[in-house]
């Protein structure tokens, strides 16, 4: 793996720091590339009515894919951090705990004793 690729990261936070350092370093350059590709696609209005697979269409697509790659890397980083540090609660765990509580059978479905229906 290349140096600074996260190989030495021990935690998701450390890996995130390495990834964000990379994105911060290449971000300005890639944004310039995106702008130049988009401007080239629009040169002399050639992008208007451009056919699929034509040079303006391909240039615009390349600019879009670079922007998407940056966004995807940022989203992957966020998902990794959330999964490790703020996982979603297990919505089934309270049900499992009630069903497995020793000495008490699960409550039957429907109205319970003492339940007189809706109050007015």
Secondary structure, 3 states (H helix, E strand, C coil): CCCCCCCCCCCHHHHHHHHHHHHHHHHHHHHHHHHHHHHHHHHHHCCCCCCCCCHHHHHHHHHHHHHHHHHHHHHHHHHHHHHHHCCCCCCCHHHHHHHCCCCCCCCCCCCCCCCCCCCC
